[in-house]
Amino acid sequence: MADETPAAGEPFNLNQLQELIELMEKHGLTEVDLCHGAEQWRLRRGGHEVVTVAAPPVAAVPVQAPVPVAPTAVAPTAVAPTAVDSGVQVKSPMVGTFYQAASPEDAPFVSVGSSVQPDTVVCLIEAMKVFEQITADCSGTIEEVLAQNGDPVEHGKPLFRVRPA
Protein backbone atom coordinates (compact mmCIF):
# COMPACT_ATOMS: atom_id res chain seq x y z
CA MET A 1 0.00 0.00 0.00
CA ALA A 2 1.19 3.51 -0.72
CA ASP A 3 2.35 5.56 2.24
CA GLU A 4 0.47 8.72 1.31
CA THR A 5 -1.84 10.75 3.49
CA PRO A 6 -4.41 12.64 1.41
CA ALA A 7 -4.80 16.34 2.05
CA ALA A 8 -8.06 17.61 3.54
CA GLY A 9 -10.87 17.45 1.00
CA GLU A 10 -9.07 14.85 -1.17
CA PRO A 11 -11.12 11.73 -2.02
CA PHE A 12 -10.39 8.37 -0.43
CA ASN A 13 -7.90 6.08 -2.11
CA LEU A 14 -10.34 3.35 -3.13
CA ASN A 15 -7.51 1.03 -4.17
CA GLN A 16 -6.14 1.12 -0.61
CA LEU A 17 -9.62 0.50 0.77
CA GLN A 18 -10.13 -2.50 -1.55
CA GLU A 19 -6.72 -3.90 -0.49
CA LEU A 20 -7.71 -3.58 3.18
CA ILE A 21 -11.02 -5.36 2.56
CA GLU A 22 -9.25 -8.19 0.71
CA LEU A 23 -6.70 -8.56 3.52
CA MET A 24 -9.51 -8.67 6.09
CA GLU A 25 -11.27 -11.44 4.14
CA LYS A 26 -8.02 -13.34 3.55
CA HIS A 27 -7.08 -13.36 7.23
CA GLY A 28 -10.61 -13.67 8.66
CA LEU A 29 -10.50 -10.29 10.41
CA THR A 30 -13.75 -8.62 11.44
CA GLU A 31 -12.38 -5.22 12.45
CA VAL A 32 -9.38 -3.05 11.54
CA ASP A 33 -8.48 0.40 12.94
CA LEU A 34 -5.76 2.38 11.17
CA CYS A 35 -4.40 5.83 11.95
CA HIS A 36 -1.83 7.69 9.84
CA GLY A 37 -1.37 11.41 10.43
CA ALA A 38 -4.77 13.09 10.37
CA GLU A 39 -6.41 10.14 8.61
CA GLN A 40 -8.19 7.39 10.53
CA TRP A 41 -9.89 4.37 8.95
CA ARG A 42 -12.11 1.89 10.79
CA LEU A 43 -13.46 -1.11 8.90
CA ARG A 44 -15.82 -3.58 10.51
CA ARG A 45 -17.39 -6.63 8.83
CA GLY A 46 -20.55 -8.39 9.91
CA GLY A 47 -22.12 -5.53 11.86
CA HIS A 48 -24.34 -2.60 11.00
CA GLU A 49 -21.39 -0.22 10.68
CA VAL A 50 -19.41 -1.25 7.61
CA VAL A 51 -16.95 1.60 7.06
CA THR A 52 -16.45 4.69 9.21
CA VAL A 53 -13.90 7.38 8.61
CA ALA A 54 -13.49 10.05 11.27
CA ALA A 55 -11.14 12.86 12.23
CA PRO A 56 -8.49 11.91 14.77
CA PRO A 57 -9.44 12.34 18.42
CA VAL A 58 -8.59 15.67 20.07
CA ALA A 59 -6.55 14.10 22.87
CA ALA A 60 -3.56 12.01 21.91
CA VAL A 61 -4.36 8.34 22.30
CA PRO A 62 -1.52 5.82 22.43
CA VAL A 63 -1.69 3.44 19.49
CA GLN A 64 -0.95 -0.20 20.13
CA ALA A 65 1.33 -1.98 17.72
CA PRO A 66 -0.65 -4.33 15.49
CA VAL A 67 -0.69 -7.94 16.59
CA PRO A 68 0.91 -10.14 13.92
CA VAL A 69 -1.60 -12.42 12.27
CA ALA A 70 -0.52 -15.90 11.32
CA PRO A 71 -1.07 -16.49 7.61
CA THR A 72 -4.11 -18.57 6.83
CA ALA A 73 -5.15 -20.41 3.73
CA VAL A 74 -6.43 -18.13 0.98
CA ALA A 75 -10.22 -18.03 0.92
CA PRO A 76 -11.75 -19.57 -2.21
CA THR A 77 -13.39 -17.20 -4.71
CA ALA A 78 -16.70 -18.99 -4.27
CA VAL A 79 -18.35 -20.84 -1.43
CA ALA A 80 -18.72 -24.51 -2.25
CA PRO A 81 -22.33 -25.55 -2.77
CA THR A 82 -23.89 -27.59 0.01
CA ALA A 83 -26.46 -30.38 -0.31
CA VAL A 84 -29.87 -29.45 1.06
CA ASP A 85 -33.07 -31.51 0.85
CA SER A 86 -33.63 -32.09 -2.87
CA GLY A 87 -30.84 -29.87 -4.13
CA VAL A 88 -27.55 -28.09 -3.69
CA GLN A 89 -27.31 -24.52 -2.43
CA VAL A 90 -25.05 -22.01 -4.15
CA LYS A 91 -24.02 -19.59 -1.40
CA SER A 92 -22.59 -16.09 -1.43
CA PRO A 93 -18.79 -16.04 -1.04
CA MET A 94 -18.84 -12.45 0.24
CA VAL A 95 -20.86 -9.61 1.72
CA GLY A 96 -22.43 -7.29 -0.84
CA THR A 97 -25.46 -6.64 -3.03
CA PHE A 98 -26.99 -9.44 -5.13
CA TYR A 99 -27.72 -8.80 -8.81
CA GLN A 100 -29.32 -11.34 -11.17
CA ALA A 101 -28.12 -9.59 -14.35
CA ALA A 102 -25.20 -7.46 -15.56
CA SER A 103 -27.53 -4.44 -15.96
CA PRO A 104 -31.21 -3.70 -15.32
CA GLU A 105 -31.96 -4.03 -19.06
CA ASP A 106 -30.28 -7.46 -19.38
CA ALA A 107 -31.93 -10.82 -18.83
CA PRO A 108 -30.94 -12.65 -15.62
CA PHE A 109 -27.84 -14.85 -15.88
CA VAL A 110 -29.99 -17.84 -14.82
CA SER A 111 -33.60 -18.48 -13.82
CA VAL A 112 -35.64 -21.45 -12.59
CA GLY A 113 -35.11 -24.28 -15.07
CA SER A 114 -31.73 -23.02 -16.34
CA SER A 115 -29.07 -25.67 -16.79
CA VAL A 116 -25.73 -24.80 -15.10
CA GLN A 117 -22.18 -26.12 -15.11
CA PRO A 118 -19.50 -25.39 -12.48
CA ASP A 119 -18.21 -22.40 -14.49
CA THR A 120 -21.67 -20.93 -15.29
CA VAL A 121 -22.02 -17.34 -13.99
CA VAL A 122 -25.25 -17.27 -11.96
CA CYS A 123 -25.16 -13.72 -10.54
CA LEU A 124 -23.06 -10.72 -9.56
CA ILE A 125 -22.30 -9.49 -6.07
CA GLU A 126 -21.26 -5.87 -5.72
CA ALA A 127 -19.17 -4.59 -2.84
CA MET A 128 -17.60 -1.13 -2.81
CA LYS A 129 -18.39 -0.62 -6.52
CA VAL A 130 -16.55 -3.84 -7.43
CA PHE A 131 -18.66 -6.50 -9.15
CA GLU A 132 -17.70 -10.14 -8.57
CA GLN A 133 -19.07 -12.84 -10.89
CA ILE A 134 -20.41 -15.80 -8.90
CA THR A 135 -20.33 -19.22 -10.55
CA ALA A 136 -22.53 -22.25 -9.85
CA ASP A 137 -19.59 -24.52 -8.88
CA CYS A 138 -21.85 -27.51 -9.58
CA SER A 139 -23.75 -29.09 -12.48
CA GLY A 140 -27.51 -29.26 -12.56
CA THR A 141 -30.71 -27.28 -13.00
CA ILE A 142 -31.73 -24.16 -11.07
CA GLU A 143 -34.72 -25.13 -8.91
CA GLU A 144 -35.11 -21.92 -6.94
CA VAL A 145 -33.68 -18.39 -6.80
CA LEU A 146 -33.36 -17.63 -3.07
CA ALA A 147 -32.37 -13.93 -3.25
CA GLN A 148 -34.10 -10.94 -4.82
CA ASN A 149 -32.37 -8.54 -7.20
CA GLY A 150 -30.77 -5.72 -5.17
CA ASP A 151 -30.88 -7.63 -1.85
CA PRO A 152 -27.98 -7.20 0.56
CA VAL A 153 -26.34 -10.59 1.15
CA GLU A 154 -23.96 -11.90 3.81
CA HIS A 155 -21.11 -14.36 3.41
CA GLY A 156 -22.62 -17.87 3.22
CA LYS A 157 -26.19 -16.74 2.42
CA PRO A 158 -27.90 -19.22 0.06
CA LEU A 159 -28.54 -17.62 -3.35
CA PHE A 160 -29.77 -20.53 -5.48
CA ARG A 161 -30.97 -24.12 -5.06
CA VAL A 162 -29.72 -26.44 -7.80
CA ARG A 163 -30.96 -29.97 -8.60
CA PRO A 164 -27.74 -31.93 -9.30
CA ALA A 165 -27.36 -33.40 -12.79
KAFENSUL-V102548 format. One record per residue. N is the residue number from 0. RES is the residue in three letters. SS is DSSP state (H for helix, E for strand, - for the rest). PHI is phi in radians with two decimals (none if undefined). PSI is psi in radians with two decimals (NA if undefined). Layout:
n=N res=RES ss=SS phi=PHI psi=PSI
n=N res=RES ss=SS phi=PHI psi=PSI
This chain:
n=0 res=MET ss=- phi=none psi=2.53
n=1 res=ALA ss=- phi=-1.20 psi=2.64
n=2 res=ASP ss=- phi=-1.82 psi=1.00
n=3 res=GLU ss=- phi=-2.02 psi=2.45
n=4 res=THR ss=- phi=-1.90 psi=2.06
n=5 res=PRO ss=- phi=-1.17 psi=2.58
n=6 res=ALA ss=- phi=-1.26 psi=2.83
n=7 res=ALA ss=- phi=-0.98 psi=2.37
n=8 res=GLY ss=- phi=1.52 psi=-0.16
n=9 res=GLU ss=- phi=-1.36 psi=2.53
n=10 res=PRO ss=- phi=-1.22 psi=2.81
n=11 res=PHE ss=- phi=-1.11 psi=2.65
n=12 res=ASN ss=- phi=-1.51 psi=1.72
n=13 res=LEU ss=H phi=-1.16 psi=-0.49
n=14 res=ASN ss=H phi=-1.12 psi=-0.74
n=15 res=GLN ss=H phi=-1.11 psi=-0.73
n=16 res=LEU ss=H phi=-1.10 psi=-0.76
n=17 res=GLN ss=H phi=-1.10 psi=-0.72
n=18 res=GLU ss=H phi=-1.06 psi=-0.74
n=19 res=LEU ss=H phi=-1.10 psi=-0.74
n=20 res=ILE ss=H phi=-1.11 psi=-0.76
n=21 res=GLU ss=H phi=-1.12 psi=-0.70
n=22 res=LEU ss=H phi=-1.13 psi=-0.69
n=23 res=MET ss=H phi=-1.07 psi=-0.79
n=24 res=GLU ss=H phi=-1.14 psi=-0.76
n=25 res=LYS ss=H phi=-1.06 psi=-0.70
n=26 res=HIS ss=H phi=-1.78 psi=0.12
n=27 res=GLY ss=- phi=1.20 psi=0.48
n=28 res=LEU ss=- phi=-1.45 psi=2.52
n=29 res=THR ss=- phi=-1.87 psi=-0.25
n=30 res=GLU ss=E phi=-2.65 psi=2.43
n=31 res=VAL ss=E phi=-2.41 psi=2.30
n=32 res=ASP ss=E phi=-2.08 psi=2.17
n=33 res=LEU ss=E phi=-2.21 psi=2.49
n=34 res=CYS ss=E phi=-2.42 psi=2.20
n=35 res=HIS ss=E phi=-2.49 psi=1.91
n=36 res=GLY ss=- phi=1.10 psi=-2.24
n=37 res=ALA ss=- phi=-1.56 psi=0.02
n=38 res=GLU ss=E phi=-1.75 psi=2.32
n=39 res=GLN ss=E phi=-2.32 psi=2.28
n=40 res=TRP ss=E phi=-2.10 psi=2.35
n=41 res=ARG ss=E phi=-2.28 psi=2.10
n=42 res=LEU ss=E phi=-2.06 psi=2.34
n=43 res=ARG ss=E phi=-2.41 psi=2.22
n=44 res=ARG ss=- phi=-1.80 psi=2.57
n=45 res=GLY ss=- phi=1.53 psi=-0.08
n=46 res=GLY ss=- phi=-1.99 psi=-2.99
n=47 res=HIS ss=- phi=-1.31 psi=-0.64
n=48 res=GLU ss=- phi=-1.52 psi=2.01
n=49 res=VAL ss=- phi=-1.61 psi=-0.99
n=50 res=VAL ss=E phi=-2.38 psi=2.27
n=51 res=THR ss=E phi=-2.29 psi=2.29
n=52 res=VAL ss=E phi=-2.13 psi=2.25
n=53 res=ALA ss=E phi=-2.39 psi=2.83
n=54 res=ALA ss=E phi=-1.22 psi=2.70
n=55 res=PRO ss=- phi=-1.13 psi=2.67
n=56 res=PRO ss=- phi=-1.13 psi=2.69
n=57 res=VAL ss=- phi=-1.14 psi=-0.84
n=58 res=ALA ss=- phi=-1.44 psi=2.52
n=59 res=ALA ss=- phi=-1.21 psi=2.25
n=60 res=VAL ss=- phi=-2.01 psi=2.22
n=61 res=PRO ss=- phi=-1.10 psi=2.41
n=62 res=VAL ss=- phi=-1.79 psi=2.22
n=63 res=GLN ss=- phi=-1.37 psi=2.53
n=64 res=ALA ss=- phi=-1.15 psi=2.47
n=65 res=PRO ss=- phi=-1.11 psi=2.50
n=66 res=VAL ss=- phi=-1.42 psi=2.21
n=67 res=PRO ss=- phi=-1.05 psi=2.45
n=68 res=VAL ss=- phi=-1.90 psi=2.23
n=69 res=ALA ss=- phi=-1.16 psi=2.38
n=70 res=PRO ss=- phi=-1.07 psi=2.47
n=71 res=THR ss=- phi=-2.09 psi=2.96
n=72 res=ALA ss=- phi=-1.10 psi=2.53
n=73 res=VAL ss=- phi=-1.19 psi=2.32
n=74 res=ALA ss=- phi=-1.18 psi=2.45
n=75 res=PRO ss=- phi=-1.17 psi=2.75
n=76 res=THR ss=- phi=-1.31 psi=-0.25
n=77 res=ALA ss=- phi=-2.48 psi=2.62
n=78 res=VAL ss=E phi=-1.45 psi=2.28
n=79 res=ALA ss=E phi=-1.07 psi=2.41
n=80 res=PRO ss=E phi=-1.10 psi=2.63
n=81 res=THR ss=E phi=-2.12 psi=2.53
n=82 res=ALA ss=E phi=-1.31 psi=2.30
n=83 res=VAL ss=E phi=-2.48 psi=2.25
n=84 res=ASP ss=- phi=0.71 psi=-1.94
n=85 res=SER ss=- phi=-1.72 psi=0.29
n=86 res=GLY ss=E phi=-2.79 psi=-3.02
n=87 res=VAL ss=E phi=-2.01 psi=2.38
n=88 res=GLN ss=E phi=-1.63 psi=2.34
n=89 res=VAL ss=E phi=-1.70 psi=2.10
n=90 res=LYS ss=E phi=-1.90 psi=2.75
n=91 res=SER ss=- phi=-1.24 psi=2.29
n=92 res=PRO ss=- phi=-1.51 psi=0.00
n=93 res=MET ss=- phi=-2.78 psi=2.95
n=94 res=VAL ss=- phi=-1.51 psi=2.41
n=95 res=GLY ss=E phi=2.97 psi=-2.72
n=96 res=THR ss=E phi=-1.99 psi=2.27
n=97 res=PHE ss=E phi=-1.45 psi=2.29
n=98 res=TYR ss=E phi=-2.29 psi=2.31
n=99 res=GLN ss=- phi=-1.45 psi=-0.29
n=100 res=ALA ss=- phi=-2.45 psi=2.87
n=101 res=ALA ss=- phi=-1.21 psi=-0.49
n=102 res=SER ss=- phi=-2.64 psi=2.83
n=103 res=PRO ss=- phi=-1.03 psi=-0.47
n=104 res=GLU ss=- phi=-1.43 psi=-0.35
n=105 res=ASP ss=- phi=-1.41 psi=2.71
n=106 res=ALA ss=- phi=-1.26 psi=2.67
n=107 res=PRO ss=- phi=-1.03 psi=2.62
n=108 res=PHE ss=- phi=-1.00 psi=-0.80
n=109 res=VAL ss=- phi=-2.47 psi=2.80
n=110 res=SER ss=- phi=-2.52 psi=3.09
n=111 res=VAL ss=- phi=-0.99 psi=2.25
n=112 res=GLY ss=- phi=1.71 psi=-0.21
n=113 res=SER ss=- phi=-1.21 psi=2.44
n=114 res=SER ss=E phi=-1.54 psi=2.35
n=115 res=VAL ss=E phi=-2.24 psi=2.66
n=116 res=GLN ss=- phi=-2.05 psi=2.95
n=117 res=PRO ss=- phi=-0.96 psi=-0.54
n=118 res=ASP ss=- phi=-1.70 psi=0.14
n=119 res=THR ss=- phi=-1.27 psi=2.20
n=120 res=VAL ss=E phi=-1.28 psi=2.17
n=121 res=VAL ss=E phi=-1.84 psi=-0.40
n=122 res=CYS ss=E phi=-2.97 psi=3.10
n=123 res=LEU ss=E phi=-2.10 psi=2.56
n=124 res=ILE ss=E phi=-2.18 psi=2.21
n=125 res=GLU ss=E phi=-1.83 psi=2.30
n=126 res=ALA ss=E phi=-2.45 psi=2.15
n=127 res=MET ss=- phi=0.98 psi=0.74
n=128 res=LYS ss=- phi=1.16 psi=0.28
n=129 res=VAL ss=E phi=-1.94 psi=2.20
n=130 res=PHE ss=E phi=-1.77 psi=2.17
n=131 res=GLU ss=E phi=-1.90 psi=2.20
n=132 res=GLN ss=E phi=-1.36 psi=2.28
n=133 res=ILE ss=E phi=-1.86 psi=2.25
n=134 res=THR ss=E phi=-1.79 psi=2.82
n=135 res=ALA ss=- phi=-1.19 psi=-0.62
n=136 res=ASP ss=- phi=1.01 psi=0.36
n=137 res=CYS ss=- phi=-2.80 psi=2.87
n=138 res=SER ss=- phi=-1.85 psi=2.46
n=139 res=GLY ss=E phi=2.77 psi=-2.72
n=140 res=THR ss=E phi=-2.18 psi=2.35
n=141 res=ILE ss=E phi=-1.15 psi=2.11
n=142 res=GLU ss=E phi=-1.68 psi=-0.56
n=143 res=GLU ss=E phi=-2.74 psi=2.42
n=144 res=VAL ss=E phi=-1.70 psi=2.06
n=145 res=LEU ss=- phi=-1.69 psi=-0.05
n=146 res=ALA ss=- phi=-2.22 psi=2.65
n=147 res=GLN ss=- phi=-1.71 psi=2.58
n=148 res=ASN ss=- phi=-0.96 psi=2.24
n=149 res=GLY ss=- phi=1.55 psi=-0.05
n=150 res=ASP ss=- phi=-1.21 psi=2.47
n=151 res=PRO ss=E phi=-1.29 psi=2.43
n=152 res=VAL ss=E phi=-2.22 psi=2.62
n=153 res=GLU ss=- phi=-1.78 psi=2.85
n=154 res=HIS ss=- phi=-1.04 psi=2.24
n=155 res=GLY ss=- phi=1.54 psi=-0.04
n=156 res=LYS ss=- phi=-1.23 psi=2.28
n=157 res=PRO ss=E phi=-1.12 psi=2.31
n=158 res=LEU ss=E phi=-1.90 psi=-0.65
n=159 res=PHE ss=E phi=-2.48 psi=2.66
n=160 res=ARG ss=E phi=-2.01 psi=2.22
n=161 res=VAL ss=E phi=-2.05 psi=2.31
n=162 res=ARG ss=E phi=-1.48 psi=2.06
n=163 res=PRO ss=E phi=-1.03 psi=2.58
n=164 res=ALA ss=- phi=-1.35 psi=NA
